[in-house]
């Protein structure tokens, strides 16, 4: 099943930018389609392949950060080609 996931990683520490950049770079290096904007990162792919990958990368990021918040929205469809029609 195709899925679209929006992620926002928020490390609660002074050097937060480095942790966000590392997380995004690891997403970019994956086999999945990744799109970014100033507020979040979207990743697109097959649910059964994408979720284990994200679990691994989220765990890795959390192990490198004392305190962090990760917001995630999951949509059941590939929305990577969405364009507003208004």
N, CA, C and O atoms as a MOPAC input file, in Angstrom:
PM7 MOZYME 1SCF
protein

 N      0.84600 1    -1.16900 1     0.00000 1
 C      0.00000 1     0.00000 1     0.00000 1
 C      0.89500 1     1.23700 1     0.00000 1
 O      1.83400 1     1.33400 1     0.79000 1
 N      0.60100 1     2.15900 1    -0.87200 1
 C      1.36800 1     3.40700 1    -0.96500 1
 C      0.99400 1     4.33200 1     0.19200 1
 O     -0.15900 1     4.39500 1     0.62000 1
 N      1.99900 1     5.03900 1     0.67800 1
 C      1.75300 1     5.94800 1     1.78800 1
 C      2.59800 1     7.21200 1     1.66700 1
 O      3.66500 1     7.21700 1     1.05300 1
 N      2.09300 1     8.27000 1     2.26500 1
 C      2.78600 1     9.56100 1     2.33400 1
 C      2.92400 1     9.89900 1     3.80900 1
 O      1.95300 1     9.81800 1     4.56200 1
 N      4.13300 1    10.27900 1     4.22700 1
 C      4.36300 1    10.57500 1     5.63700 1
 C      5.04700 1    11.93100 1     5.76000 1
 O      6.06000 1    12.19500 1     5.11300 1
 N      4.47800 1    12.77400 1     6.59400 1
 C      5.06600 1    14.08100 1     6.88200 1
 C      5.72300 1    14.00900 1     8.25500 1
 O      5.10200 1    13.57000 1     9.22300 1
 N      6.98300 1    14.44200 1     8.33600 1
 C      7.75400 1    14.37300 1     9.56900 1
 C      8.26200 1    15.75200 1     9.96400 1
 O      8.69500 1    16.53400 1     9.11800 1
 N      8.20400 1    16.03700 1    11.25400 1
 C      8.81800 1    17.24100 1    11.79800 1
 C      9.58300 1    16.82800 1    13.05100 1
 O      8.98300 1    16.49900 1    14.07400 1
 N     10.91500 1    16.84800 1    12.96200 1
 C     11.77000 1    16.51300 1    14.09400 1
 C     12.15400 1    17.79800 1    14.81000 1
 O     12.62900 1    18.74900 1    14.19000 1
 N     11.94200 1    17.81600 1    16.12600 1
 C     12.25100 1    19.00000 1    16.92500 1
 C     13.11200 1    18.59800 1    18.12400 1
 O     12.58100 1    18.25200 1    19.17900 1
 N     14.42900 1    18.64300 1    17.96800 1
 C     15.29500 1    18.39900 1    19.12800 1
 C     15.19100 1    19.57800 1    20.09600 1
 O     15.20500 1    20.73500 1    19.67600 1
 N     15.08900 1    19.28700 1    21.36700 1
 C     14.95600 1    20.33700 1    22.36900 1
 C     16.32000 1    20.60900 1    23.00500 1
 O     16.55600 1    20.32800 1    24.18000 1
 N     17.20100 1    21.16500 1    22.18200 1
 C     18.54300 1    21.50800 1    22.65200 1
 C     19.12700 1    22.60200 1    21.77700 1
 O     18.59400 1    22.89900 1    20.70800 1
 N     20.20300 1    23.19100 1    22.22000 1
 C     20.78500 1    24.34300 1    21.52600 1
 C     21.29700 1    24.01700 1    20.12100 1
 O     21.12000 1    24.82000 1    19.20500 1
 N     21.92500 1    22.86300 1    19.93700 1
 C     22.48800 1    22.52800 1    18.62500 1
 C     21.50900 1    21.68600 1    17.79200 1
 O     21.89600 1    20.70000 1    17.16400 1
 N     20.25600 1    22.09000 1    17.80000 1
 C     19.19400 1    21.32800 1    17.14000 1
 C     19.37700 1    21.18600 1    15.63600 1
 O     19.00500 1    20.16300 1    15.06200 1
 N     19.95500 1    22.21600 1    14.98200 1
 C     20.04600 1    22.19900 1    13.51500 1
 C     20.84200 1    21.00800 1    12.99600 1
 O     20.44100 1    20.37700 1    12.01800 1
 N     21.95000 1    20.69700 1    13.63100 1
 C     22.77900 1    19.57200 1    13.18300 1
 C     22.00900 1    18.25900 1    13.21600 1
 O     22.15100 1    17.43900 1    12.30900 1
 N     21.20300 1    18.05000 1    14.23600 1
 C     20.43700 1    16.80700 1    14.35300 1
 C     19.35600 1    16.72300 1    13.26700 1
 O     19.11300 1    15.65100 1    12.71100 1
 N     18.72300 1    17.83300 1    12.97600 1
 C     17.70200 1    17.85300 1    11.91900 1
 C     18.34700 1    17.59300 1    10.55900 1
 O     17.82600 1    16.81300 1     9.76200 1
 N     19.45600 1    18.23100 1    10.30000 1
 C     20.15800 1    18.05200 1     9.01800 1
 C     20.59700 1    16.59500 1     8.84700 1
 O     20.42700 1    16.02200 1     7.77100 1
 N     21.15300 1    15.99800 1     9.88900 1
 C     21.56800 1    14.59200 1     9.80900 1
 C     20.38700 1    13.67700 1     9.51900 1
 O     20.49400 1    12.75400 1     8.71100 1
 N     19.27100 1    13.93000 1    10.17300 1
 C     18.06800 1    13.11300 1     9.96500 1
 C     17.58600 1    13.23300 1     8.52200 1
 O     17.28200 1    12.22500 1     7.88500 1
 N     17.51600 1    14.44500 1     8.00900 1
 C     17.05500 1    14.66300 1     6.63500 1
 C     18.02500 1    14.02700 1     5.63200 1
 O     17.58400 1    13.43500 1     4.64600 1
 N     19.31800 1    14.14000 1     5.86500 1
 C     20.30000 1    13.53100 1     4.95100 1
 C     20.13600 1    12.01900 1     4.89400 1
 O     20.26600 1    11.42500 1     3.82400 1
 N     19.85400 1    11.38900 1     6.03000 1
 C     19.64700 1     9.93800 1     6.02300 1
 C     18.36900 1     9.58000 1     5.26700 1
 O     18.31900 1     8.55400 1     4.58700 1
 N     17.33200 1    10.41900 1     5.38100 1
 C     16.11400 1    10.17300 1     4.60100 1
 C     16.40700 1    10.31400 1     3.10900 1
 O     15.95400 1     9.50200 1     2.30300 1
 N     17.16000 1    11.33900 1     2.74800 1
 C     17.51300 1    11.56100 1     1.34000 1
 C     18.30200 1    10.39000 1     0.75400 1
 O     18.14400 1    10.05600 1    -0.42000 1
 N     19.14900 1     9.76900 1     1.57400 1
 C     19.98400 1     8.66500 1     1.09900 1
 C     19.21800 1     7.36200 1     0.93200 1
 O     19.77900 1     6.37200 1     0.46400 1
 N     17.95800 1     7.35100 1     1.30500 1
 C     17.15300 1     6.13100 1     1.20600 1
 C     16.65700 1     5.93800 1    -0.22400 1
 O     16.90500 1     6.76300 1    -1.10300 1
 N     15.96300 1     4.84600 1    -0.43000 1
 C     15.36800 1     4.53200 1    -1.72800 1
 C     14.04300 1     5.25200 1    -1.95400 1
 O     13.45800 1     5.15200 1    -3.03200 1
 N     13.57000 1     5.97300 1    -0.94900 1
 C     12.25400 1     6.58700 1    -0.99900 1
 C     12.30800 1     8.00800 1    -1.55400 1
 O     13.34500 1     8.67000 1    -1.51300 1
 N     11.18000 1     8.45300 1    -2.06800 1
 C     11.07900 1     9.83400 1    -2.54600 1
 C     10.92400 1    10.75200 1    -1.34000 1
 O     10.07700 1    10.51900 1    -0.47700 1
 N     11.74700 1    11.79800 1    -1.28500 1
 C     11.74000 1    12.73200 1    -0.16700 1
 C     11.57500 1    14.14500 1    -0.70500 1
 O     12.29000 1    14.55800 1    -1.61800 1
 N     10.62700 1    14.88500 1    -0.13300 1
 C     10.42500 1    16.29400 1    -0.46300 1
 C     10.51400 1    17.09200 1     0.82800 1
 O     10.11300 1    16.61600 1     1.89000 1
 N     11.03900 1    18.29900 1     0.73200 1
 C     11.21200 1    19.12100 1     1.92300 1
 C     10.60500 1    20.50300 1     1.71500 1
 O     10.50000 1    21.00100 1     0.59400 1
 N     10.21500 1    21.09900 1     2.82300 1
 C      9.84600 1    22.50700 1     2.83900 1
 C     10.38400 1    23.07100 1     4.15000 1
 O     10.92500 1    22.30700 1     4.94800 1
 N     10.26200 1    24.35300 1     4.40700 1
 C     10.86300 1    24.92200 1     5.61300 1
 C     10.29200 1    24.38800 1     6.93400 1
 O     10.93100 1    24.53400 1     7.97600 1
 N      9.11700 1    23.78300 1     6.91000 1
 C      8.48100 1    23.34900 1     8.14500 1
 C      8.49900 1    21.84700 1     8.39100 1
 O      8.37400 1    21.40800 1     9.53400 1
 N      8.65300 1    21.05300 1     7.33400 1
 C      8.60200 1    19.60200 1     7.50200 1
 C      9.25600 1    18.90100 1     6.32400 1
 O      9.65200 1    19.52800 1     5.34100 1
 N      9.35700 1    17.60000 1     6.44800 1
 C      9.89500 1    16.74400 1     5.39300 1
 C      8.85800 1    15.67400 1     5.09900 1
 O      8.27900 1    15.09100 1     6.01600 1
 N      8.62700 1    15.41900 1     3.82300 1
 C      7.68900 1    14.37000 1     3.42900 1
 C      8.48000 1    13.23500 1     2.78100 1
 O      9.43700 1    13.46000 1     2.04000 1
 N      8.04800 1    12.00900 1     3.08600 1
 C      8.66500 1    10.83300 1     2.49500 1
 C      7.54500 1     9.93400 1     1.97200 1
 O      6.49700 1     9.80100 1     2.60300 1
 N      7.77800 1     9.32200 1     0.81900 1
 C      6.73200 1     8.58400 1     0.10400 1
 C      7.24600 1     7.20100 1    -0.27400 1
 O      8.39800 1     7.04900 1    -0.67900 1
 N      6.39200 1     6.20100 1    -0.13900 1
 C      6.78000 1     4.85900 1    -0.54400 1
 C      5.77000 1     3.83100 1    -0.09100 1
 O      4.66800 1     4.16500 1     0.34400 1
 N      6.16500 1     2.56800 1    -0.20100 1
 C      5.32400 1     1.46200 1     0.22000 1
 C      5.34300 1     1.36700 1     1.74400 1
 O      6.41000 1     1.37000 1     2.35800 1
 N      4.17300 1     1.28300 1     2.34300 1
 C      4.03000 1     1.29500 1     3.80600 1
 C      4.90900 1     0.23800 1     4.47400 1
 O      5.61300 1     0.53600 1     5.43900 1
 N      4.87100 1    -1.00400 1     3.96200 1
 C      5.59700 1    -2.10800 1     4.59500 1
 C      7.11100 1    -1.96000 1     4.51000 1
 O      7.82900 1    -2.55700 1     5.31300 1
 N      7.60300 1    -1.19300 1     3.57600 1
 C      9.04200 1    -0.93100 1     3.47800 1
 C      9.41800 1     0.35800 1     4.20200 1
 O     10.48100 1     0.45100 1     4.81500 1
 N      8.54500 1     1.33500 1     4.12300 1
 C      8.83500 1     2.65200 1     4.68700 1
 C      8.82500 1     2.65300 1     6.21700 1
 O      9.69400 1     3.27100 1     6.83200 1
 N      7.87400 1     1.98200 1     6.83400 1
 C      7.75700 1     2.03400 1     8.29500 1
 C      8.96000 1     1.42900 1     9.02500 1
 O      9.43600 1     2.03700 1     9.98400 1
 N      9.47700 1     0.26000 1     8.62000 1
 C     10.68500 1    -0.24400 1     9.30100 1
 C     11.88900 1     0.68500 1     9.11600 1
 O     12.69200 1     0.85700 1    10.03300 1
 N     12.00900 1     1.27800 1     7.93400 1
 C     13.09100 1     2.23200 1     7.69700 1
 C     12.95700 1     3.43300 1     8.63300 1
 O     13.93300 1     3.83900 1     9.26400 1
 N     11.75600 1     4.00100 1     8.72400 1
 C     11.54900 1     5.16200 1     9.59400 1
 C     11.75600 1     4.80300 1    11.06300 1
 O     12.32400 1     5.59600 1    11.81400 1
 N     11.31100 1     3.64200 1    11.47700 1
 C     11.51600 1     3.20500 1    12.86000 1
 C     13.00300 1     3.19600 1    13.18800 1
 O     13.41700 1     3.66800 1    14.24600 1
 N     13.78900 1     2.66400 1    12.28800 1
 C     15.24300 1     2.60100 1    12.47500 1
 C     15.85300 1     4.00500 1    12.55000 1
 O     16.66300 1     4.28200 1    13.43500 1
 N     15.47200 1     4.88100 1    11.63400 1
 C     16.04900 1     6.22900 1    11.59600 1
 C     15.57500 1     7.10500 1    12.75900 1
 O     16.34300 1     7.92100 1    13.27000 1
 N     14.33700 1     6.94500 1    13.17500 1
 C     13.84400 1     7.69600 1    14.32800 1
 C     14.58100 1     7.22900 1    15.58700 1
 O     14.99900 1     8.05100 1    16.40300 1
 N     14.73700 1     5.93200 1    15.74000 1
 C     15.46500 1     5.40300 1    16.89000 1
 C     16.90300 1     5.90600 1    16.89300 1
 O     17.42900 1     6.28200 1    17.94000 1
 N     17.52900 1     5.91400 1    15.74100 1
 C     18.90400 1     6.42000 1    15.63500 1
 C     18.98200 1     7.89200 1    16.05500 1
 O     19.86300 1     8.27800 1    16.82300 1
 N     18.06700 1     8.69700 1    15.55200 1
 C     18.05000 1    10.11700 1    15.91700 1
 C     17.79400 1    10.30600 1    17.40600 1
 O     18.45600 1    11.11700 1    18.05500 1
 N     16.84600 1     9.57000 1    17.94400 1
 C     16.52900 1     9.70400 1    19.35800 1
 C     17.70200 1     9.27800 1    20.24100 1
 O     17.88200 1     9.81900 1    21.33200 1
 N     18.49100 1     8.32400 1    19.78100 1
 C     19.63800 1     7.88200 1    20.58500 1
 C     20.74000 1     8.94000 1    20.62700 1
 O     21.59100 1     8.91300 1    21.51600 1
 N     20.72900 1     9.86600 1    19.67600 1
 C     21.74500 1    10.91900 1    19.60300 1
 C     21.29100 1    12.22900 1    20.24400 1
 O     22.06600 1    13.18300 1    20.31300 1
 N     20.04300 1    12.28500 1    20.71400 1
 C     19.46300 1    13.51600 1    21.25500 1
 C     18.89200 1    13.20900 1    22.64100 1
 O     18.21900 1    12.19500 1    22.82800 1
 N     19.16200 1    14.08100 1    23.60400 1
 C     18.61900 1    13.85700 1    24.95300 1
 C     17.09600 1    13.94300 1    24.97000 1
 O     16.41900 1    13.05400 1    25.48700 1
 N     16.56900 1    15.02100 1    24.40200 1
 C     15.11500 1    15.22300 1    24.37800 1
 C     14.72100 1    15.71800 1    22.99000 1
 O     15.33900 1    16.63800 1    22.45500 1
 N     13.69000 1    15.10500 1    22.41100 1
 C     13.22300 1    15.51700 1    21.08700 1
 C     11.74800 1    15.17700 1    20.93900 1
 O     11.21400 1    14.30500 1    21.62400 1
 N     11.11600 1    15.88600 1    20.03500 1
 C      9.72300 1    15.62800 1    19.67500 1
 C      9.70600 1    15.33200 1    18.18000 1
 O     10.34200 1    16.03500 1    17.39500 1
 N      8.97800 1    14.29100 1    17.79300 1
 C      8.79600 1    13.98400 1    16.38200 1
 C      7.30500 1    13.95000 1    16.10000 1
 O      6.56400 1    13.16300 1    16.68900 1
 N      6.87700 1    14.81200 1    15.19200 1
 C      5.47700 1    14.81000 1    14.76400 1
 C      5.40100 1    14.08500 1    13.43000 1
 O      6.23400 1    14.29400 1    12.54800 1
 N      4.38800 1    13.22600 1    13.29300 1
 C      4.25800 1    12.44200 1    12.07500 1
 C      2.79100 1    12.39100 1    11.64900 1
 O      1.89800 1    12.14200 1    12.45900 1
 N      2.57100 1    12.63200 1    10.36100 1
 C      1.24700 1    12.46200 1     9.76900 1
 C      1.38600 1    11.40100 1     8.69200 1
 O      2.30900 1    11.45000 1     7.87900 1
 N      0.47100 1    10.44500 1     8.68700 1
 C      0.51300 1     9.36000 1     7.71000 1
 C     -0.76800 1     9.40000 1     6.89100 1
 O     -1.87100 1     9.42600 1     7.43800 1
 N     -0.60600 1     9.40500 1     5.57000 1
 C     -1.74200 1     9.40100 1     4.65100 1
 C     -1.68500 1     8.12800 1     3.82300 1
 O     -0.62900 1     7.77500 1     3.30000 1
 N     -2.79400 1     7.44900 1     3.70000 1
 C     -2.85100 1     6.21800 1     2.92000 1
 C     -3.05300 1     6.54100 1     1.44100 1
 O     -4.15800 1     6.42300 1     0.91200 1
 N     -1.98100 1     6.94400 1     0.79300 1
 C     -1.92100 1     7.16800 1    -0.65400 1
 C     -0.62300 1     7.90100 1    -0.94100 1
 O     -0.02300 1     8.49700 1    -0.04700 1
 N     -0.20400 1     7.85300 1    -2.17100 1
 C      1.00000 1     8.58700 1    -2.57400 1
 C      0.56400 1     9.97200 1    -3.03600 1
 O     -0.03900 1    10.12100 1    -4.09900 1
 N      0.87400 1    10.98100 1    -2.22900 1
 C      0.47200 1    12.36200 1    -2.51700 1
 C      1.63800 1    13.17800 1    -3.05200 1
 O      1.57000 1    14.40700 1    -3.06600 1
 N      2.70900 1    12.52000 1    -3.49400 1
 C      3.92100 1    13.23600 1    -3.90600 1
 C      3.72900 1    14.09800 1    -5.13700 1
 O      4.51300 1    15.01700 1    -5.37400 1
 N      2.71300 1    13.82300 1    -5.91700 1
 C      2.48200 1    14.61100 1    -7.12300 1
 C      1.33500 1    15.61500 1    -6.95100 1
 O      0.83000 1    16.15000 1    -7.93800 1
 N      0.92500 1    15.87300 1    -5.70600 1
 C     -0.18600 1    16.78300 1    -5.44000 1
 C      0.14300 1    18.20100 1    -5.90400 1
 O      1.22200 1    18.72900 1    -5.63800 1
 N     -0.80900 1    18.79300 1    -6.59600 1
 C     -0.72800 1    20.20400 1    -6.97400 1
 C     -2.10300 1    20.81200 1    -6.74400 1
 O     -3.11200 1    20.25800 1    -7.18100 1
 N     -2.14400 1    21.94800 1    -6.06100 1
 C     -3.44800 1    22.57900 1    -5.80500 1
 C     -4.12500 1    22.97500 1    -7.12600 1
 O     -3.45700 1    23.37700 1    -8.07900 1
 N     -5.44000 1    22.85800 1    -7.16700 1
 C     -6.18300 1    23.22300 1    -8.38000 1
 C     -7.02100 1    24.48000 1    -8.15200 1
 O     -8.09100 1    24.63900 1    -8.74000 1
 N     -6.53000 1    25.35800 1    -7.30300 1
 C     -7.25600 1    26.60600 1    -7.04600 1
 C     -6.32500 1    27.77500 1    -7.11500 1
 O     -6.75000 1    28.91400 1    -6.92600 1

